[in-house]
């Protein structure tokens, strides 16, 4: 399974970014092979609006099954859900730490947004 992590950098040692739509990068990791890929999200850092929706569309295009982040707003959550992507919130530390917690089932799967839009 491919999982996207919001990140402040482009590798597993980067810190998890608490924001979904405005995270600078998504680090995508495969739970079976542990292969790593980085998806740049710079175009959404200063977007006036729609950052979460655009980021969700970009992430969905990579074929991930889940997203791990600190927080997820309502529009991004709806867009990810519409693409059948599970959302896990409350992640912190490095991407590698969050990856380990994800594989152990220690992260909370969200059933809705946990912050207001434009957070």
C-alpha positions as CSV (number, residue, x, y, z in Angstrom):
1,X,0.0,0.0,0.0
2,X,1.2,3.5,-0.9
3,X,0.8,6.1,1.8
4,X,1.4,9.9,1.5
5,X,2.8,11.8,4.5
6,X,2.7,15.6,4.7
7,X,6.3,16.7,5.2
8,X,8.6,19.7,5.6
9,X,11.2,18.0,3.4
10,X,11.5,15.3,0.7
11,X,12.7,12.2,2.6
12,X,11.7,10.0,5.5
13,X,13.9,12.0,7.9
14,X,11.8,15.1,7.3
15,X,9.4,16.4,10.0
16,X,5.7,15.7,9.4
17,X,4.0,19.0,8.5
18,X,0.8,19.5,10.6
19,X,-1.0,21.0,7.6
20,X,-2.4,18.9,4.7
21,X,-3.1,21.4,1.9
22,X,-0.1,23.7,2.6
23,X,2.6,21.1,3.4
24,X,5.6,21.8,1.2
25,X,6.0,18.1,0.2
26,X,4.3,14.8,0.4
27,X,6.6,11.9,1.0
28,X,5.0,8.7,-0.4
29,X,6.1,5.4,1.1
30,X,5.2,1.9,0.2
31,X,4.3,-0.2,3.3
32,X,5.6,-3.4,1.6
33,X,8.8,-2.3,-0.2
34,X,9.4,0.9,1.8
35,X,10.2,2.6,-1.5
36,X,10.2,6.4,-1.1
37,X,9.0,9.1,-3.5
38,X,8.5,12.8,-3.0
39,X,5.7,14.9,-4.5
40,X,6.2,18.7,-4.5
41,X,3.3,20.8,-3.2
42,X,4.9,24.2,-3.5
43,X,2.2,25.6,-5.8
44,X,-0.3,25.4,-2.9
45,X,1.8,27.0,-0.1
46,X,0.6,30.5,-0.9
47,X,-2.7,29.7,-2.6
48,X,-5.5,32.2,-1.5
49,X,-8.0,29.3,-1.5
50,X,-8.3,25.8,-2.7
51,X,-5.0,24.5,-1.4
52,X,-6.5,21.5,0.3
53,X,-8.6,20.5,-2.7
54,X,-5.7,20.9,-5.2
55,X,-3.3,19.0,-2.9
56,X,-5.9,16.2,-2.5
57,X,-6.2,15.9,-6.3
58,X,-2.4,15.8,-6.7
59,X,-2.1,13.2,-4.0
60,X,-5.0,11.1,-5.5
61,X,-3.3,11.1,-8.9
62,X,-0.3,9.2,-7.4
63,X,-2.5,6.2,-6.4
64,X,-2.0,6.3,-2.7
65,X,-4.5,4.5,-0.4
66,X,-4.0,6.7,2.6
67,X,-2.8,10.1,3.8
68,X,-1.0,10.7,7.1
69,X,-0.9,14.3,8.4
70,X,-1.2,16.4,11.5
71,X,-4.6,17.9,10.6
72,X,-7.0,17.9,7.7
73,X,-9.6,20.6,6.8
74,X,-13.2,19.9,5.6
75,X,-12.7,20.5,1.8
76,X,-9.5,18.4,1.7
77,X,-11.1,15.7,3.7
78,X,-14.1,15.5,1.3
79,X,-11.9,15.5,-1.7
80,X,-9.7,12.7,-0.3
81,X,-12.8,10.7,0.8
82,X,-14.3,11.1,-2.7
83,X,-11.0,9.6,-4.1
84,X,-11.4,6.6,-1.6
85,X,-8.3,7.7,0.3
86,X,-8.2,7.1,4.1
87,X,-7.0,10.0,6.2
88,X,-5.0,9.6,9.4
89,X,-4.5,12.7,11.6
90,X,-2.4,13.5,14.7
91,X,0.9,12.5,13.2
92,X,4.1,14.2,14.4
93,X,7.8,13.6,14.5
94,X,9.6,12.4,11.4
95,X,7.9,10.8,8.4
96,X,9.8,7.6,9.3
97,X,8.3,7.8,12.9
98,X,4.8,8.3,11.5
99,X,5.4,5.5,8.9
100,X,6.3,3.1,11.8
101,X,3.2,4.1,13.7
102,X,1.0,3.7,10.7
103,X,2.3,0.2,10.0
104,X,1.6,-0.7,13.7
105,X,-1.9,0.7,13.5
106,X,-1.1,3.4,16.1
107,X,-2.5,6.4,14.2
108,X,-6.1,7.6,14.4
109,X,-8.2,7.2,11.2
110,X,-10.3,10.4,10.8
111,X,-14.0,10.2,10.2
112,X,-14.1,13.9,9.3
113,X,-12.1,17.1,9.3
114,X,-10.4,17.9,12.6
115,X,-9.8,21.6,11.9
116,X,-11.8,24.4,10.1
117,X,-10.9,25.4,6.6
118,X,-8.1,27.9,6.0
119,X,-6.3,26.6,9.1
